[in-house]
Amino acid sequence: MNAHSQTKRPRDPRLDFFRGLGMFIIYVAHVPGNWWTLWIPARFGFSDATEIFVFCSGMASAIAFGKIFDVHGWGMGAARILHRMWQVYWAHIGQFLLIAVGLVMLHESGYLTSCCGLTQDYVASLNLWHLFDNTSVALPGILTLTWVPNYFDILPMYVVILSLIPLIMLASRVSVKVAFALSIGLWLASQFGLLNLPAEPWSDRKWFFNPFAWQMLFFTGFAFMRGWIPAPPVSRKLMVLCAAIVIVTVPFAYFRVHLNVEWIQEIRESIRPLWIKTEFGLFRYIHFLALAYLAWVAAGEHGKYLLGHGELWGRFVRVVQKVGQQSLAVFMASLVIAQAAGLLRDMVWGRGDWIPQILSNLLGFVALIAVAYTVSWYKSEPWRKPPKVSSDGSREPPQPGVRDASEPKAKTQAKEPELT
């Protein structure tokens, strides 16, 4: 048994921080008609917040599940993965039904038109009418993941990637190189259209995120956290190379450039298979690794630079980390909040003014933070803590996240990082 499986790995502050940033960016990207999307990373490079999400998911999964495989064996590890897949699957179904039913109720009531003069079909914008107009096909489709509307495609991708962890761990028992070969082989097969999943029963559309392609990024993060890939050195040459990759990519990704410079647009189209999102093109991988290296260097060893810039910045970092720690709950809430924020903005102000645009984003951020802290409070199980006795003899309620000194110390367990 490896030494790293014997000890509890401390939580990496960089992982939580960058996952938290990814959650905020994903929220911005999902608010309908949001001009803040003009400034998210996707506009300036081939990779975007999805890469942050998937890569950090791989790192978190290595921490959460790797030790189970090491200590309890492959069978128990596979059972734990199956349990996590079950959780994420039902999270996806619940999120889908909440948004679909909510939008249809608003649309069918006629309230949006009568109160605010809104004529947009918000249900059609997410391609959800099939659930009500073709229920006999759509409902089995949503339950079997053979109908995956684009707005709801990340969690299904994650479910499939999770299912590959036991295979990768089994391959690693032969050799880590065999595990790498399996991951790269799946990615290559997806590049040639050999591995696809149907996205809807009534057409030949495929999943927008091909999990057999995106798993390579997931298992890159997984491999780093397992120690299969050593951490890169802090090197001036590497920093210059990565910065050059990021800068050179900008004209081919930023729409104001490539749509107005003919030769850049021609090159962009000619290399489309290398940056396409569905099959996770090679240039997306290279661009993300370059960005990740620069962020890793900027954060410093063990994230020492994250909290070293004053109390105000430190508070900001801790809030973002809290959001990253509860990424599954925050991600699920973000898709619901994004739709609600877009609707409220359109109902009250419309999309044209800049103040409602700012408010729909900032208030959404506040809502995500509230979700993270609320979920964290519930996970602390405050009802298990005995109430404190104050100096006057009255009993005080326990504070969230604080263990009473009189409470027997619980058996130490490694906390499982949230979704990925």
Secondary structure, DSSP 8 states (H G I E B T S, - for coil): --GGGTS-----HHHHHHHHHHHHHHHHHHSTT-GGGGGSGGGTSS--HHHHHHHHHHHHHHHHHHHHHHHH-HHHHHHHHHHHHHHHHHHHHHHHHHHHHHHHHHHHHTHHHHHH-----HHHHTT-THHHHSHHHHHHHHHTTS---GGG-HHHHHHHHHHHHHHHHHHHHH-HHHHHHHHHHHHHHHHTT-S--BS-TTS--B-SS-HHHHHHHHHHHHHHHHTSS------HHHHHHHHHHHHHHHHHH-HHHHTT-HHHHHHHHHTHHHH-TTTT-HHHHHHHHHHHHHHHHHH-GGGTTTS-S-HHHHHHHHHHHHHHHTHHHHHHHHHHHHHHHHHHHHHHT-SS-HHHHHHHHHHHHHHHHHHHHHHHHHHT-GGGS--EE-TTS-EE---TT---TTS-------------
